[in-house]
C-alpha cells in the first residue's frame, strides 16, 4: 500500500514537472522574480521573431521596472537586440535587476512589465 502511494505521488510530481512548462507559452515571454530576500527584483524577457505569436512576429522585446515611491523608479523600456526579419530564428533576450524598496505599501511595490514590438 505504501509503495503504491509513493509511486502515485512520484507520478503526479512528474506529470506537473512536464505539463506546467509546456503550458507556459511560446518563445516570446517575460517574467520577474526576487532575490536577496526580496531586496532585488530581477527581470528576464525573451523573443524569437520567427515564432508566430497569435499572428504576430516579435521584432524587439523590452522590459520595464516602475515604482511610485520609496524612492521612485522608472527604468523606461530596456530593449533586447532587434531581429533582422520576421524569419530570423535567433533567440534574443535580456536580463536586468533593480533594488526593491525597503518600505511596505502599494506605492512602494516595484512593478514589472514586458512586451515586444512586432513587424
DSSP file (Angstrom, degrees, kcal/mol; ACC not computed):
  #  RESIDUE AA STRUCTURE BP1 BP2  ACC     N-H-->O    O-->H-N    N-H-->O    O-->H-N    TCO  KAPPA ALPHA  PHI   PSI    X-CA   Y-CA   Z-CA
    1    1 A X     >        0   0    0      0, 0.0     4,-2.0     0, 0.0     5,-0.2   0.000 360.0 360.0 360.0 -45.9    0.0    0.0    0.0
    2    2 A X  H  >  +     0   0    0      1,-0.2     4,-2.6     2,-0.2     5,-0.2   0.888 360.0  53.4 -65.1 -37.7    2.8    2.5    0.9
    3    3 A X  H  > S+     0   0    0      1,-0.2     4,-2.5     2,-0.2    -1,-0.2   0.906 109.0  47.8 -65.1 -41.3    4.7    1.6   -2.2
    4    4 A X  H  > S+     0   0    0      2,-0.2     4,-2.2     1,-0.2    -1,-0.2   0.876 112.5  49.2 -68.9 -36.5    1.7    2.3   -4.5
    5    5 A X  H  X S+     0   0    0     -4,-2.0     4,-2.4     2,-0.2    -2,-0.2   0.915 112.0  49.3 -65.4 -42.1    1.0    5.6   -2.7
    6    6 A X  H  X S+     0   0    0     -4,-2.6     4,-2.2     2,-0.2    -2,-0.2   0.926 112.7  46.4 -62.2 -45.8    4.7    6.6   -3.1
    7    7 A X  H  X S+     0   0    0     -4,-2.5     4,-2.2     1,-0.2    -1,-0.2   0.865 111.5  52.6 -66.0 -36.0    4.7    5.7   -6.8
    8    8 A X  H  X S+     0   0    0     -4,-2.2     4,-2.1     2,-0.2    -2,-0.2   0.911 109.0  49.2 -63.9 -42.7    1.4    7.6   -7.3
    9    9 A X  H  X S+     0   0    0     -4,-2.4     4,-2.2     1,-0.2    -2,-0.2   0.902 110.9  50.3 -64.0 -40.9    2.9   10.7   -5.7
   10   10 A X  H  X S+     0   0    0     -4,-2.2     4,-2.5     1,-0.2    -1,-0.2   0.906 109.3  51.8 -62.6 -41.8    6.0   10.4   -7.9
   11   11 A X  H  X S+     0   0    0     -4,-2.2     4,-2.2     1,-0.2    -2,-0.2   0.901 109.6  49.0 -63.0 -41.2    3.8   10.1  -11.0
   12   12 A X  H  X S+     0   0    0     -4,-2.1     4,-2.2     2,-0.2    -1,-0.2   0.920 111.2  49.6 -65.4 -43.5    1.8   13.2  -10.0
   13   13 A X  H  X S+     0   0    0     -4,-2.2     4,-2.3     1,-0.2    -2,-0.2   0.923 112.5  47.5 -61.4 -44.4    5.1   15.3   -9.4
   14   14 A X  H  X S+     0   0    0     -4,-2.5     4,-1.6     2,-0.2     5,-0.2   0.883 108.7  54.9 -64.7 -38.3    6.5   14.1  -12.8
   15   15 A X  H  X S+     0   0    0     -4,-2.2     4,-2.6     1,-0.2     5,-0.2   0.932 111.9  43.2 -60.3 -46.3    3.2   15.0  -14.5
   16   16 A X  H  X S+     0   0    0     -4,-2.2     4,-2.0     1,-0.2     5,-0.4   0.871 109.7  57.2 -68.1 -36.1    3.3   18.6  -13.2
   17   17 A X  H  < S+     0   0    0     -4,-2.3     4,-0.4    -5,-0.2    -1,-0.2   0.822 116.9  35.0 -64.0 -30.7    7.0   18.9  -13.9
   18   18 A X  H  X S+     0   0    0     -4,-1.6     4,-0.8    -3,-0.2    -2,-0.2   0.840 120.6  46.2 -89.9 -38.2    6.3   18.1  -17.6
   19   19 A X  H  X S+     0   0    0     -4,-2.6     4,-1.5    -5,-0.2    -3,-0.2   0.912 103.9  56.9 -76.4 -45.3    2.9   19.8  -18.0
   20   20 A X  H  X S+     0   0    0     -4,-2.0     4,-0.5     1,-0.2     3,-0.5   0.908 107.2  47.2 -61.8 -46.3    3.4   23.2  -16.4
   21   21 A X  H >4 S+     0   0    0     -4,-0.4     3,-0.9    -5,-0.4     4,-0.3   0.867 109.9  55.5 -62.3 -31.9    6.4   24.3  -18.6
   22   22 A X  H >< S+     0   0    0     -4,-0.8     3,-0.5     1,-0.2    -1,-0.2   0.817 108.2  48.2 -68.3 -28.9    4.5   23.2  -21.7
   23   23 A X  H 3< S+     0   0    0     -4,-1.5    -1,-0.2    -3,-0.5    -2,-0.2   0.493  86.3  92.3 -86.6  -3.6    1.6   25.4  -20.7
   24   24 A X  T << S-     0   0    0     -3,-0.9     2,-0.3    -4,-0.5    -1,-0.2   0.727  93.2-114.1 -67.2 -22.4    3.9   28.4  -20.1
   25   25 A X    <   -     0   0    0     -3,-0.5    -1,-0.2    -4,-0.3     4,-0.1  -0.840  38.7 -49.4 124.1-161.9    3.5   29.7  -23.6
   26   26 A X  S    S-     0   0    0      2,-0.3    27,-0.1    -2,-0.3    25,-0.0   0.177  70.9 -66.2 -96.3-148.0    5.7   30.2  -26.6
   27   27 A X  S    S+     0   0    0     21,-0.1     2,-0.8     1,-0.1    22,-0.1   0.632 110.8  76.2 -83.9 -15.5    9.1   31.8  -27.3
   28   28 A X        +     0   0    0     19,-0.2    -2,-0.3    20,-0.1     2,-0.3  -0.862  67.8 119.5-101.4 110.1    8.0   35.3  -26.5
   29   29 A X  E     -A   46   0A   0     17,-2.0    17,-2.8    -2,-0.8     2,-0.3  -0.987  38.8-158.1-160.6 165.8    7.8   35.9  -22.8
   30   30 A X  E     +A   45   0A   0     -2,-0.3     2,-0.3    15,-0.2    15,-0.2  -0.984  13.7 173.0-146.0 152.8    9.0   37.8  -19.8
   31   31 A X  E     -A   44   0A   0     13,-2.3    13,-2.4    -2,-0.3     2,-0.3  -0.987  14.9-146.8-156.1 161.8    9.0   37.1  -16.1
   32   32 A X  E     +A   43   0A   0     -2,-0.3     2,-0.3    11,-0.2    11,-0.2  -0.914  14.2 175.5-130.6 158.0   10.3   38.6  -12.8
   33   33 A X  E     -A   42   0A   0      9,-1.7     9,-3.5    -2,-0.3     2,-0.3  -0.976  25.4-116.8-155.6 161.2   11.5   37.1   -9.5
   34   34 A X  E     +A   41   0A   0     -2,-0.3     2,-0.3     7,-0.2     7,-0.2  -0.784  28.1 175.4-105.5 146.9   13.0   38.3   -6.3
   35   35 A X  E >>> +A   40   0A   0      5,-2.1     5,-2.2    -2,-0.3     3,-0.6  -0.833  56.8  48.7-135.6 177.0   16.4   37.5   -4.8
   36   36 A X  G >45S-     0   0    0     -2,-0.3     3,-1.0     1,-0.2    -1,-0.1   0.879 134.9 -54.1  56.7  41.7   18.4   38.6   -1.8
   37   37 A X  G 345S-     0   0    0      1,-0.2    -1,-0.2    -3,-0.1    -2,-0.0   0.795 108.6 -48.6  67.2  28.3   15.4   38.1    0.5
   38   38 A X  G <45S+     0   0    0     -3,-0.6    -1,-0.2     2,-0.2    -2,-0.2   0.453 114.4 113.3  91.0   1.8   13.2   40.3   -1.7
   39   39 A X  T <<5S+     0   0    0     -3,-1.0    61,-3.4    -4,-0.5     2,-0.4   0.741  74.2  48.7 -78.4 -22.4   15.8   43.2   -1.8
   40   40 A X  E   < -AB  35  99A   0     -5,-2.2    -5,-2.1    59,-0.3     2,-0.5  -0.961  67.3-155.4-121.8 135.8   16.4   42.7   -5.6
   41   41 A X  E     -AB  34  98A   0     57,-2.9    57,-2.1    -2,-0.4     2,-0.3  -0.951  17.4-164.1-107.9 122.6   13.8   42.4   -8.3
   42   42 A X  E     -AB  33  97A   0     -9,-3.5    -9,-1.7    -2,-0.5     2,-0.3  -0.770   3.8-166.7-105.7 149.9   15.1   40.6  -11.4
   43   43 A X  E     -AB  32  96A   0     53,-2.9    53,-2.0    -2,-0.3     2,-0.4  -0.991   7.3-173.1-137.8 147.7   13.5   40.5  -14.9
   44   44 A X  E     -AB  31  95A   0    -13,-2.4   -13,-2.3    -2,-0.3     2,-0.4  -0.997   3.7-178.3-139.5 131.8   14.0   38.4  -18.0
   45   45 A X  E     -AB  30  94A   0     49,-2.3    49,-2.0    -2,-0.4     2,-0.3  -0.986   4.4-178.4-130.5 143.6   12.5   39.0  -21.4
   46   46 A X  E     +AB  29  93A   0    -17,-2.8   -17,-2.0    -2,-0.4     2,-0.3  -0.999   3.0 178.0-143.5 140.8   12.9   36.8  -24.5
   47   47 A X  E     - B   0  92A   0     45,-2.7    45,-2.6    -2,-0.3     2,-0.3  -0.951  14.6-165.6-136.7 159.3   11.7   36.9  -28.1
   48   48 A X  E >   - B   0  91A   0     -2,-0.3     3,-1.5    43,-0.2    10,-0.5  -0.894  13.1-154.0-143.9 114.4   12.1   34.9  -31.3
   49   49 A X  T 3  S+     0   0    0     41,-0.5    40,-0.2    39,-0.3    70,-0.1   0.820  91.6  57.5 -62.5 -35.1   11.0   36.7  -34.4
   50   50 A X  T 3  S+     0   0    0     38,-1.4     2,-0.4    37,-0.1    -1,-0.3   0.618  84.4  99.5 -75.0  -9.8   10.2   33.5  -36.4
   51   51 A X  S <  S-     0   0    0     -3,-1.5     2,-0.9    37,-0.2     7,-0.5  -0.653  75.3-134.4 -78.1 126.7    7.8   32.4  -33.7
   52   52 A X        -     0   0    0     -2,-0.4     2,-1.0     5,-0.1     5,-0.2  -0.733  23.1-171.9 -83.8 105.7    4.1   33.1  -34.7
   53   53 A X  B >  S-C   56   0B   0      3,-3.0     3,-0.9    -2,-0.9    -1,-0.1  -0.754  72.1 -40.6-104.2  85.6    2.6   34.6  -31.6
   54   54 A X  T 3  S-     0   0    0     -2,-1.0    -1,-0.2     1,-0.2     3,-0.1   0.848 121.7 -43.7  65.2  34.6   -1.1   34.9  -32.3
   55   55 A X  T 3  S+     0   0    0      1,-0.3     2,-0.3     0, 0.0    -1,-0.2   0.408 122.7  99.5  90.9  -1.5   -0.5   36.1  -35.9
   56   56 A X  B <   -C   53   0B   0     -3,-0.9    -3,-3.0    62,-0.0     2,-0.4  -0.848  59.0-147.4-117.6 155.1    2.3   38.5  -34.9
   57   57 A X        -     0   0    0     -2,-0.3    62,-2.0    -5,-0.2     2,-0.2  -0.986  25.5-121.2-120.6 128.4    6.1   38.2  -35.1
   58   58 A X  E     +D  118   0C   0     -7,-0.5    60,-0.3   -10,-0.5     3,-0.1  -0.457  26.7 179.6 -71.5 135.2    8.2   39.9  -32.4
   59   59 A X  E    S-     0   0C   0     58,-4.4    24,-2.9     1,-0.4     2,-0.3   0.782  72.1  -4.0 -99.4 -40.5   10.7   42.5  -33.7
   60   60 A X  E     -D  117   0C   0     57,-1.4    57,-3.0    22,-0.2    -1,-0.4  -0.950  66.7-142.5-157.9 131.8   12.3   43.6  -30.4
   61   61 A X  E     -D  116   0C   0     20,-0.4    19,-2.7    -2,-0.3     2,-0.3  -0.572  19.3-177.0 -94.6 160.5   11.5   42.7  -26.8
   62   62 A X  E     -DE 115  79C   0     53,-2.5    53,-2.0    17,-0.2     2,-0.3  -0.988  12.8-162.5-151.0 159.5   11.5   45.0  -23.8
   63   63 A X  E     -DE 114  78C   0     15,-1.4    15,-2.9    -2,-0.3     2,-0.3  -0.955   8.5-165.7-138.3 160.5   11.1   45.1  -20.1
   64   64 A X  E     -D  113   0C   0     49,-2.4    49,-2.4    -2,-0.3     2,-0.4  -0.996   9.9-154.0-150.6 138.8   10.5   47.9  -17.6
   65   65 A X  E     +D  112   0C   0     11,-0.4    10,-2.2    -2,-0.3    11,-0.4  -0.951  20.8 177.8-113.1 134.7   10.6   48.3  -13.8
   66   66 A X  E     +DF 111  74C   0     45,-2.3    45,-3.5    -2,-0.4     2,-0.3  -0.993  11.4 172.3-138.9 145.6    8.5   51.0  -12.2
   67   67 A X  E     - F   0  73C   0      6,-2.7     6,-2.6    -2,-0.3    43,-0.1  -0.968  23.6-148.1-150.4 137.0    7.8   52.1   -8.6
   68   68 A X  S    S-     0   0    0     39,-0.4     2,-0.3    41,-0.4     4,-0.3   0.866  74.0 -10.5 -74.9 -38.2    5.9   55.2   -7.3
   69   69 A X  S    S+     0   0    0     38,-2.3    -1,-0.2     2,-0.3    32,-0.1  -0.945  86.4  82.9-153.5 169.3    7.8   56.0   -4.2
   70   70 A X  S    S-     0   0    0     -2,-0.3    33,-0.4    -3,-0.1    32,-0.3   0.851 138.3 -17.8  82.4  42.8   10.4   54.9   -1.7
   71   71 A X  S    S-     0   0    0     30,-0.1    -2,-0.3    -3,-0.1    30,-0.0   0.783  99.3-118.6 -77.3 162.1   12.4   56.1   -3.9
   72   72 A X        -     0   0    0     -4,-0.3     2,-0.3    -2,-0.1    -4,-0.2  -0.272  34.0-170.3 -66.7 154.6   10.5   56.4   -7.1
   73   73 A X  E     +F   67   0C   0     -6,-2.6    -6,-2.7    -4,-0.0     2,-0.2  -0.992  23.3 162.8-150.8 135.4   11.8   54.4  -10.1
   74   74 A X  E     -F   66   0C   0     -2,-0.3    -8,-0.2    -8,-0.2     3,-0.1  -0.760   8.1-177.2-152.0 106.3   11.2   54.2  -13.8
   75   75 A X        -     0   0    0    -10,-2.2    -9,-0.1    -2,-0.2   -12,-0.0   0.648  34.8-139.5 -76.7 -13.4   13.8   52.4  -15.9
   76   76 A X        -     0   0    0    -11,-0.4     2,-0.4     2,-0.1   -11,-0.4  -0.247  53.3 -31.7  72.4-177.1   12.0   53.1  -19.2
   77   77 A X        -     0   0    0    -13,-0.1     2,-0.7    -3,-0.1   -13,-0.2  -0.618  56.8-157.2 -78.0 127.0   11.9   50.4  -21.7
   78   78 A X  E     -E   63   0C   0    -15,-2.9   -15,-1.4    -2,-0.4     2,-0.2  -0.918  23.1-151.4-104.6 108.8   15.1   48.2  -21.6
   79   79 A X  E     -E   62   0C   0     -2,-0.7   -17,-0.2   -17,-0.2     2,-0.1  -0.468  11.6-137.7 -91.2 149.8   15.2   46.6  -25.1
   80   80 A X        -     0   0    0    -19,-2.7    14,-0.1     1,-0.2    -1,-0.1  -0.350  51.3 -75.8 -79.3 175.1   16.7   43.4  -26.5
   81   81 A X        -     0   0    0     12,-0.3   -20,-0.4    -2,-0.1     2,-0.3  -0.366  58.0-102.8 -68.3 160.9   18.6   43.5  -29.7
   82   82 A X        -     0   0    0    -22,-0.1   -22,-0.2    -3,-0.1    -1,-0.1  -0.678  27.7-119.9 -93.7 138.8   16.4   43.8  -32.8
   83   83 A X        -     0   0    0    -24,-2.9     3,-0.1    -2,-0.3    -1,-0.1  -0.405  13.4-136.3 -71.1 151.4   15.6   40.9  -35.1
   84   84 A X  S    S-     0   0    0      1,-0.2     2,-0.3    -2,-0.1    -1,-0.1   0.783  79.2 -15.3 -81.7 -27.9   16.7   41.3  -38.8
   85   85 A X  S >  S-     0   0    0    -26,-0.1     3,-1.4     3,-0.0    -1,-0.2  -0.956  73.3 -94.2-161.2 173.4   13.4   40.0  -40.2
   86   86 A X  T 3  S+     0   0    0     -2,-0.3   -28,-0.1     1,-0.3    33,-0.0   0.565 124.0  56.6 -75.0  -5.4   10.3   38.1  -39.2
   87   87 A X  T 3  S+     0   0    0    -30,-0.1     2,-0.5   -37,-0.0    -1,-0.3   0.353  76.6 117.4-101.5   2.8   12.0   34.9  -40.3
   88   88 A X    <   -     0   0    0     -3,-1.4   -38,-1.4     1,-0.1   -39,-0.3  -0.618  45.1-170.3 -72.5 117.1   15.0   35.4  -38.0
   89   89 A X        +     0   0    0     -2,-0.5     2,-0.3   -40,-0.2    -1,-0.1   0.209  40.3 127.2 -97.9  14.9   15.0   32.5  -35.6
   90   90 A X        -     0   0    0      1,-0.1     2,-0.6   -42,-0.0   -41,-0.5  -0.551  61.9-127.7 -70.6 132.7   17.7   33.9  -33.2
   91   91 A X  E     -B   48   0A   0     -2,-0.3     2,-0.5   -43,-0.1   -43,-0.2  -0.742  27.1-165.6 -82.0 122.3   16.5   33.9  -29.6
   92   92 A X  E     +B   47   0A   0    -45,-2.6   -45,-2.7    -2,-0.6     2,-0.3  -0.936  15.5 164.7-113.2 129.9   17.1   37.4  -28.3
   93   93 A X  E     -B   46   0A   0     -2,-0.5     2,-0.3   -47,-0.2   -12,-0.3  -0.896  21.5-162.5-142.3 168.2   16.9   38.0  -24.5
   94   94 A X  E     -B   45   0A   0    -49,-2.0   -49,-2.3    -2,-0.3     2,-0.4  -0.976   2.6-164.7-153.3 139.0   17.8   40.5  -21.8
   95   95 A X  E     +B   44   0A   0     -2,-0.3     2,-0.3   -51,-0.2   -51,-0.2  -0.998  18.5 161.5-129.1 131.3   18.1   40.2  -18.0
   96   96 A X  E     -B   43   0A   0    -53,-2.0   -53,-2.9    -2,-0.4     2,-0.3  -0.886  16.2-159.3-138.5 167.8   18.2   43.1  -15.7
   97   97 A X  E     -B   42   0A   0     -2,-0.3     2,-0.3   -55,-0.2   -55,-0.2  -0.989   3.3-168.8-148.7 156.3   17.7   43.8  -12.0
   98   98 A X  E     -B   41   0A   0    -57,-2.1   -57,-2.9    -2,-0.3     2,-0.3  -0.956  34.1-101.4-137.6 156.3   16.8   46.7   -9.7
   99   99 A X  E     -B   40   0A   0     -2,-0.3   -59,-0.3   -59,-0.2     2,-0.2  -0.622  39.3-132.8 -75.3 137.7   16.9   47.2   -5.9
  100  100 A X        -     0   0    0    -61,-3.4     2,-0.2    -2,-0.3     9,-0.1  -0.488  27.2 -95.3 -85.5 161.4   13.4   47.0   -4.4
  101  101 A X        -     0   0    0      7,-0.6   -30,-0.1    -2,-0.2     9,-0.1  -0.560  20.3-144.8 -75.7 139.1   12.1   49.5   -1.8
  102  102 A X  S    S+     0   0    0    -32,-0.3     2,-0.2    -2,-0.2    -1,-0.1   0.582  75.6  90.9 -78.3  -7.4   12.6   48.5    1.8
  103  103 A X  S    S-     0   0    0    -33,-0.4     2,-0.3     5,-0.1    -2,-0.1  -0.496  73.4-127.6 -88.7 157.7    9.3   50.2    2.6
  104  104 A X        +     0   0    0     -2,-0.2     2,-0.1     5,-0.0     3,-0.1  -0.743  56.3  72.1-105.2 152.2    5.9   48.5    2.6
  105  105 A X  S >  S-     0   0    0     -2,-0.3     3,-1.5     1,-0.1     4,-0.4  -0.405  85.7 -76.4 125.8 161.0    2.7   49.5    0.9
  106  106 A X  G >  S+     0   0    0      1,-0.3     3,-1.2     2,-0.2   -38,-0.2   0.858 124.8  52.7 -58.2 -40.9    1.2   49.7   -2.6
  107  107 A X  G 3  S+     0   0    0      1,-0.2   -38,-2.3    -3,-0.1   -39,-0.4   0.600 107.6  54.1 -75.8  -7.4    3.2   52.8   -3.7
  108  108 A X  G <  S+     0   0    0     -3,-1.5    -7,-0.6   -40,-0.2     2,-0.4   0.410  82.1 109.9-101.8  -0.2    6.5   51.1   -2.7
  109  109 A X    <   -     0   0    0     -3,-1.2     2,-0.6    -4,-0.4   -41,-0.4  -0.615  68.1-132.0 -79.9 130.7    6.0   48.0   -4.7
  110  110 A X        -     0   0    0     -2,-0.4     2,-0.3   -43,-0.1   -43,-0.2  -0.738  24.6-154.1 -82.2 120.4    8.3   47.6   -7.8
  111  111 A X  E     -D   66   0C   0    -45,-3.5   -45,-2.3    -2,-0.6     2,-0.4  -0.717   1.6-149.9 -98.5 147.6    6.1   46.6  -10.8
  112  112 A X  E     +D   65   0C   0     -2,-0.3     2,-0.3   -47,-0.2   -47,-0.2  -0.958  15.4 178.3-120.6 133.3    7.5   44.7  -13.7
  113  113 A X  E     +D   64   0C   0    -49,-2.4   -49,-2.4    -2,-0.4     2,-0.3  -0.958   0.7 178.2-130.2 150.1    6.2   44.9  -17.3
  114  114 A X  E     +D   63   0C   0     -2,-0.3     2,-0.3   -51,-0.2   -51,-0.2  -0.976  12.5 138.2-145.6 160.7    7.3   43.3  -20.5
  115  115 A X  E     -D   62   0C   0    -53,-2.0   -53,-2.5    -2,-0.3     2,-0.3  -0.960  32.5-119.8-175.7-172.0    6.3   43.3  -24.1
  116  116 A X  E     -D   61   0C   0     -2,-0.3     2,-0.4   -55,-0.2   -55,-0.2  -0.997  15.0-123.2-150.9 153.0    7.5   43.4  -27.7
  117  117 A X  E     -D   60   0C   0    -57,-3.0   -58,-4.4    -2,-0.3   -57,-1.4  -0.760  36.5-150.1 -89.1 140.4    7.4   45.4  -30.8
  118  118 A X  E      D   58   0C   0     -2,-0.4   -60,-0.2   -60,-0.3   -62,-0.0  -0.716 360.0 360.0-115.4 165.7    6.1   43.5  -33.8
  119  119 A X              0   0    0    -62,-2.0   -61,-0.1    -2,-0.2   -33,-0.1   0.460 360.0 360.0 -72.1 360.0    6.6   43.6  -37.5
